[in-house]
Amino acid sequence: MSTKKNESTNTTSNSKDQKQEQAVFTAVLVEDAKKNDTVDKSIRLVLNQVEAIEDPEKVVNMMKNEGVILNVSNEELAGGITEEELKTGDKIQFTLVGLPAMTMSIPPQVAGNSVIKVEKI
């Protein structure tokens, strides 16, 4: 029995290691940031000109042609920036979990729980 417990502990620690892996990108806002009309009041960021800084899972190709939409919370906006400060043409840097949850739509949308932070650069 102790062997099975050790195996399950190893599996858990492996999945934690995978969650620590991150992907970092830069992109340009296509339109002003705006609140989604959803219960969670997330903020919608429509981006294009996506470039990878760190991309361990090579997901940039899914975002490069059509851009990407990030659905983020205020907590994920770094440096005290607000929705009102994010305007068309602003360049941002965003950090995602190594393999983010993404829709297959065009452009793809990244779920808020896959976004670690968004910074204006």
C-alpha positions, 0 to 999 in steps of 0.5 A: 500500500505504501508504494501506491501512496508514493506513486500518487504523491509523485503524480501530484508533484509532477502535475505541480511542476507542470503548472509552474511552467510558464509562457510569455508573449507580447502583443498589441491591443486591437481594441480598447479593453472592455468588461465582458457581460458575464457574471464574473465581469472579466475583462476582454483583451483582443490582441494581434501581432503576438510574439513569443518570448518564452513558449515551451509548448509552442502555442504561439502559432495558434495565436500568430495568424488571427490574434488571441482574446484574453479574458482576464480579471482585475487581479491578473492586471499587473502594476496597478493598471486598470481596464480603462488604461488599456487602449487600442495600439497599446503593447502588452506582455502576458504570461500564461501557464505553460499549456493554456486552456484555449478555445478552437475559435478564430481568434482563439480565446484563453480562459482566465484561469490560464492567465497569470498576469498582463502587463502594459509595456 
